[in-house]
Amino acid sequence: MKKASWLALCGIFMFTGCVSYSESMAGFEQEKMNRTRIDFSKNRDQVIDYIRKYIPDVSDEQMLKWEKEKSLECMTIDGKKMYFYNAAPNLFRINKEAAAIKNAKDGVTVDGKDRVNLTHVPLVVSTVKAKKENIVLPVRMHVKYSLTVQPNAVPEGGIIRCWLPYPRTDQPRQTDLILFNTSEDKYIIAPAKYKHSSIYMEKKPEKDKATTFSVEYEYTSSAEWHRLNPEDILPYKKNTTLYKKYTSEREKHILFTPRIKDLATQIVGNEQNPLLKVKKIYEWINQIPWASAREYSTLDNIPEYVLDNKHGDCGQVSLLFITLARYSGIPAKFQSGFMMHPGGKNMHDWAQVYFEGVGWVPVDQSFGLFPSENQNEKYFFMTGIDSYRMIVNDDYSSSLFPTKKYPRSETVDFQRGEVEWEKGNLYFDKWKWNLEIEYME
């Protein structure tokens, strides 16, 4: 097992002289447009070819209708109508009629996370009740994570700086982290006070060869569930720093716009109990269908984007939930990392809410209502989370450690990793990531 102190290593790396993240954001608009072009890379013929697999006689009128109702995401770029690269598959997720046609042909599939949770969630509920503990059912996982930069993305003689995601050590349901191996002998692990948990390395690329950074570790992740009743929640102490911070706006994705204010008032109504407020917001957002998302760095206000387009992925609906909760007087914050379910591993975001007398409680808005008649199980993800997680981030759009010179590829979340060199950021089209999980006995 390798060991290294971040304090001892702060001065040993070759790349120095970083400017502040906020300073480097000043010239970001052109980069944002370039990223949008990558997202909107499909032309009309490519989109129609996919749609015709399910709707052979698709008409121009149907296409325009779907575009107008935001079921088929498109944008005029450089004078041409271009479509989001996942616009066609998303159509069959967002539009109910199209989804029914696809399901009739392909059948309804259950993904890995849902297969696991069908038995796991009821077990979490029964175990919490039996043990009278909120954190239960630990799962030990052995993880190998790698990031590989394309050959010649950085010229020979340059230095590639890389931040890889790393499990947090300040979360009660995530414990016993052991680092076994890193691709580079010298590395820096971000201090726990940083909201994005990372392990940092540097390497000089070789001409015509890919450059790979990797890390190997084990950790234990547990489920958490709170069996709460409205009468369990105490009145908030509204003069505390915690309450003020987590019920406030935050640039640029937690803003109390007129639409957010009106919507929160409409959803919550005259309800005063914090748990019942959360339930109303959770149920309302549950009607928004999941769809593959544009890169967050290209969006100016994610909750407003969800409301405009009537769909969202996990992080987008989580930020909408957090914004509505905060405006309604419920302290809420962002968490993210990965879902680590067998057969269902992927990046994932969720939220936390704070209840007076209880503490912080996980809320996985995108997992929605669990398919059960049992009310505890049905609303499990409103006050709970399963065992198969890796928590990397305890907030969004925070600083990396060591400081990154150029704007991140993902300016909101931090999951896949980040890469740059002396002359600029390396965007997602220049590298790929890989996650391998072994479930320990």
C-alpha positions, -999 to 999 in steps of 0.1 A, spaced: 0 0 0 14 34 -10 13 63 14 17 100 8 10 132 27 -6 160 7 12 185 29 46 169 21 38 167 -16 24 202 -22 57 215 -36 71 186 -55 51 187 -88 65 202 -119 35 224 -129 32 256 -109 19 292 -111 -19 285 -112 -43 313 -115 -76 314 -97 -106 295 -111 -127 326 -112 -101 345 -132 -99 317 -159 -137 317 -162 -137 352 -177 -129 339 -213 -152 309 -210 -180 319 -235 -162 307 -266 -152 274 -249 -189 270 -239 -200 274 -275 -174 248 -286 -188 224 -260 -223 231 -272 -213 221 -307 -200 188 -294 -233 182 -276 -254 191 -307 -236 169 -332 -265 151 -350 -281 163 -382 -317 158 -392 -311 127 -413 -293 109 -385 -321 117 -360 -348 106 -384 -329 73 -392 -331 64 -355 -368 74 -351 -378 54 -382 -367 22 -364 -399 27 -343 -420 51 -363 -413 43 -400 -437 69 -414 -425 98 -392 -436 131 -408 -422 166 -408 -453 177 -388 -445 152 -361 -409 163 -360 -419 200 -356 -444 191 -329 -418 172 -309 -393 200 -313 -418 226 -302 -428 206 -271 -391 200 -263 -394 162 -267 -368 164 -295 -340 187 -285 -324 209 -312 -306 242 -316 -296 264 -345 -258 264 -346 -238 283 -373 -270 287 -392 -279 250 -392 -305 231 -372 -285 206 -352 -298 180 -327 -285 169 -293 -265 137 -298 -290 118 -277 -321 136 -289 -335 106 -307 -332 81 -279 -344 108 -255 -376 113 -275 -386 77 -266 -380 86 -229 -397 120 -228 -427 116 -251 -453 92 -236 -467 82 -270 -433 75 -285 -422 56 -254 -453 34 -257 -444 26 -293 -408 17 -284 -418 -4 -254 -443 -23 -275 -415 -33 -299 -386 -38 -276 -403 -46 -244 -398 -29 -210 -363 -36 -196 -353 -33 -159 -318 -19 -155 -292 -31 -130 -298 -7 -102 -335 -14 -102 -330 -52 -102 -307 -48 -72 -330 -24 -53 -361 -46 -58 -348 -68 -30 -323 -44 -14 -347 -16 -5 -372 -38 15 -342 -53 33 -329 -19 42 -363 -9 56 -367 -41 76 -331 -39 89 -334 -3 101 -366 -12 119 -351 -43 135 -318 -27 146 -332 8 153 -302 22 135 -303 45 104 -271 32 87 -271 -5 79 -261 -32 54 -225 -23 46 -211 -34 13 -173 -37 7 -161 -28 -27 -127 -30 -45 -124 -3 -71 -100 4 -100 -105 37 -117 -86 50 -147 -85 80 -170 -67 76 -204 -57 107 -225 -56 102 -262 -22 100 -279 -7 134 -288 -35 153 -271 -6 170 -253 27 174 -272 58 155 -260 75 175 -234 43 188 -219 30 179 -185 -5 165 -180 -22 173 -147 -50 149 -136 -76 148 -109 -93 115 -104 -125 110 -82 -118 96 -48 -142 84 -20 -149 109 7 -137 101 43 -160 125 61 -194 107 55 -208 84 81 -221 59 56 -188 56 38 -159 41 58 -127 21 60 -110 35 28 -77 18 20 -56 30 -9 -37 1 -26 -21 15 -57 -17 46 -79 -2 48 -114 22 75 -103 44 73 -72 38 110 -64 2 120 -57 -19 144 -36 -52 135 -19 -74 165 -14 -80 174 23 -115 165 36 -125 201 38 -126 203 0 -161 195 -13 -147 177 -44 -127 147 -32 -98 139 -56 -65 123 -60 -41 143 -81 -12 131 -103 11 144 -131 28 127 -160 47 136 -191 31 120 -222 51 100 -248 47 107 -285 20 85 -302 11 68 -269 -20 72 -247 -14 85 -212 -32 66 -184 -37 77 -148 -52 51 -124 -60 44 -87 -70 13 -68 -87 12 -34 -113 -4 -12 -140 12 9 -173 3 26 -206 19 17 -237 15 38 -274 22 32 -291 49 52 -328 53 59 -348 75 82 -383 64 93 -398 99 99 -432 112 108 -442 148 105 -444 151 143 -407 140 146 -395 172 130 -387 201 153 -391 238 143 -360 252 126 -335 274 144 -335 300 117 -307 321 132 -281 294 128 -254 295 102 -264 262 88 -300 273 82 -291 306 66 -265 290 43 -286 261 31 -318 281 25 -300 308 5 -296 313 -32 -263 303 -48 -250 314 -81 -257 301 -106 -279 270 -102 -298 278 -70 -316 310 -78 -350 321 -66 -363 333 -100 -400 344 -103 -409 311 -118 -392 291 -90 -410 313 -64 -444 308 -81 -438 270 -86 -427 265 -50 -457 283 -37 -480 263 -59 -465 230 -48 -462 236 -11 -493 257 -6 -501 264 30 -481 234 43 -459 243 73 -444 209 83 -409 205 68 -413 167 61 -446 173 43 -431 201 23 -404 178 11 -429 152 2 -449 176 -19 -418 188 -38 -406 152 -42 -439 140 -56 -442 170 -80 -407 165 -95 -413 127 -98 -435 134 -128 -406 148 -148 -391 121 -170 -354 112 -170 -334 119 -201 -298 119 -211 -284 154 -203 -264 180 -220 -231 189 -204 -238 210 -173 -211 235 -182 -232 246 -212 -262 255 -191 -267 289 -174 -294 278 -149 -300 241 -146 -334 242 -127 -348 266 -152 -335 243 -180 -355 214 -165 -386 235 -163 -382 248 -199 -376 214 -214 -398 192 -191 -371 166 -185 -338 162 -167 -312 137 -155 -303 130 -119 -282 161 -112 -306 184 -130 -337 173 -110 -316 172 -78 -307 209 -83 -344 217 -90 -354 199 -59 -327 217 -38 -338 251 -52 -375 245 -45 -367 232 -10 -345 261 -1 -371 287 -12 -396 268 9 -375 271 40 -359 236 39 -321 235 42 -309 214 12 -276 206 -5 -260 186 -33 -241 153 -32 -228 132 -60 -204 105 -71 -214 71 -85 -241 45 -81 -222 12 -77 -249 -13 -82 -239 -46 -98 -250 -43 -135 -259 -6 -130 -227 14 -122 -228 50 -134 -222 86 -124 -250 98 -101 -262 128 -82 -287 132 -53 -295 157 -25 -296 160 12 -321 179 34 -317 189 70 -344 183 95 -342 199 130 -337 172 156 -327 146 129 -298 160 109 -289 156 73 -311 131 54 -304 117 19 -329 124 -9 -325 107 -43 -350 126 -64 -343 108 -97 -349 74 -82 -384 86 -75 -411 64 -60 -402 28 -53 -427 3 -68 -443 -10 -36 -476 -7 -18 -457 -4 14 -455 33 21 -421 31 38 -407 14 8 -426 36 -17 -410 68 -3 -377 52 6 -356 75 -16 -372 106 -1 -355 99 32 -330 72 24 -304 58 0 -291 23 -9 -258 7 0 -243 9 -35 -229 44 -37 -196 62 -39 -198 97 -24 -172 120 -41 -188 155 -38 -205 172 -9 -214 203 -29 -211 215 -65 -189 240 -84 -163 240 -57 -125 242 -59 -103 213 -67 -70 206 -49 -44 215 -60 -60 245 -78 -69 239 -114 -57 267 -138 -83 264 -165 -121 260 -163 -131 224 -157 -146 201 -183 -175 197 -158 -179 231 -141 -207 219 -118 -201 182 -109 -168 163 -104 -171 126 -113 -152 115 -144 -121 134 -134 -104 165 -148 -73 169 -170 -53 199 -182 -18 209 -193 2 241 -194 -17 256 -223 -53 246 -216 -80 222 -204 -84 188 -220 -121 184 -226 -140 151 -226 -134 144 -263 -97 141 -255 -99 113 -229 -120 85 -216 -126 70 -181 -132 35 -168 -146 22 -135 -142 -15 -124 -158 -28 -92 -153 -60 -73 -178 -68 -46 -160 -83 -16 -175 -110 7 
